[in-house]
């Protein structure tokens, strides 16, 4: 039923089911540092059971205006179990050259970003940090540019990936559909 609905709405669904490691989806089986902070966050502890949009970001990119839509959908759905997770990266054309304090100030002051942002990350296949290595290996695709998006369901499965050209606000129907789904009880492997 859901596949039919998403197809009818023009969404291409290619859910990639992930393994559970110690009761945590492998997509979230990572600890990452918050942007411009020493505090580390266990993604599973913090975001298990939520619908997630994971995005590699950059402050000096033609797509930087997507921060506005990312913040908008975060605010719209965060109380329903949704989060945007931003990972600044300087991997493409040196478009995130500043230090983490500069990145944080730019995002907050220019776009009012309140969604969770994490340490600057490597996202290209050759040198991907653990989060993007996992997402890339499981989905078969790594970010090809800034603002590449991975949509995860409440079980940590990868629902789809989206290019930089995909405006975050175009994903709201798919996000709403995923928010209505329950978390499955899955055995650890």
N, C-alpha and C positions, 0 to 999 in steps of 0.2 A: 504494500500500500504506500509506504513512504517513498520508495523508489519511483513509483508511478507519479506521485504528487510532485516530487522534485523535478522529474522529467517534464511534466506538464508545465511547471513554472519556469522551465528553461534552465534548470540547474543540472549539471552533469555530476552524478554521484559515483564515486569510485572508492568506497570505504575500504581502508586497509586496516584489518584487524590486527592488533598488536598483542604481544605476549604480556603476561603479568609477571613481575619479578618481585617476590616478597610482598604480594598484595598491591603492587603499584604498576600501572601501565608503563611499559618501557619508554614511552615517549616522555614521561614525567619523572623517570628514575634518575634525576640529576639534582645536584646542588649548585646554585649559581649565586653570584654576588650581585647585590643591588647596585644600581648605577651611583657612582660617586659616594660609595659607602663601603664599610668593611663588613657589614652584615650579610651573611649568606642565607639564602632561602632554599629549603628543600621543596622543589616544585610539587612533589607528590603530596607532602603534608599540607601545602598551601592551596593547591589547585585541583586535587583529585575530586572527580565528580562534577567538575564544571566544564562548560563548553568554552574552548579557548581558540583565540586567533593569535598565532605566533608570527611575528613580523620582524624582519631585519630592516632597520631604519638608517637614515642618513640626513644630516641637516642641510647639506648643500646640493641637493638633488632636484631635478625637475619634478619629482614626485613628492617632495617634502610636504606639500600642501595636504597630503593624505593624513598627516598628523591630526588635522581638524576633524576629519570623518572618523578616524580611529577613536579619538576622544569622545566624539558624539555617540557612537554605538556602544562604547564602553559605559558611558553614563546611562544610556537608555536601558541597557540590559544587565548591568552589574548586580543589581539586587535580585535578579532571577537566576543567578548562577553562571554568569558569563564574565570572561576577562580577556583583555588584550594584553599580550606580553611583548614588550618591545626590546629588541636587542640591537643597539647601534653597532654599525660595522663600517669600517673604512676599506673594505675589500674592493669596492668598485670605484675607480677613477678618483680616489682620494677625496671622497665626498663627505667624510666624517673625520676631518683632520684634527679637531680640537681634543683637549683632554676631557675626561668625564664630567668635570665641573662645568666646563663650557657647554657640553652637550645638554646636561641637565638644565642649566639656565636658559639655553635657547628654547628647549622644548616647553618649559614651564612659562617663560615670559612671552614667547611668540605665539604658542598654540594652546596654552593653558593645560598642558598634558598632566593628567593625574593618574593615568593607567600605569601599571607597574613597568618600570624600565630597569634593565639589567646591564651589567658591565659590557663594555665594548667587546664584540665577539668576532671571531673568524667564522665565515659562513660558506666560503668556497670549498668545494669537494677536497682539494689537495691538503688543506690545513684546517678543516672545520672543527670548531669546538664541539664538545660532546653532544650538546642539545641538537645542533644542526647536523652533526654526523649521524645521529640516530634518525632524525627526520628525513635526511637525504637518503640514507640506506633503505629505510622502510618504504618511502614513497617513490624511490627511483629518480628523484629530482632534487637538486640543490638550488638555492637561489641563483638566479641568472643576473640579477641586478638588485638594487635597493628596493625596499617595500614589497618583497616577495612574501606571500602569505601561506600559512599552513593552518587549516581549520580542523580542530579536533572535537570529537563528540564527548559526552560525559564519561565515557569509558576510556578515553585517551586514544581512541582509534583515529587515524587520519582520514577525514571525510574527503578532503580535496586539497589541492594546492592552487594558488592563483598568482599570476604574473603581476608585475609592477603596474601594468595597465589596468588591472581590476581595481575599481574604486571600492573601498571598504563598505560604503553605504549600500552597494549593490548586493551585499551578502546578507542583508537583514532577514529576508524570507527564509533563507537556509538556517540562519542562527535561530530564528523563532521556532522553526520545525525541530531543531536539535534540542532546544530548551524544553520542549514538551516530552521528550523521551526520558525514561527513567535510567538510572545507573544500573547496569547488569551486575549480577553476582557472578564473578568469574574466579575460577580456581587459579592459584599461583602455579607457575611452571618452573 
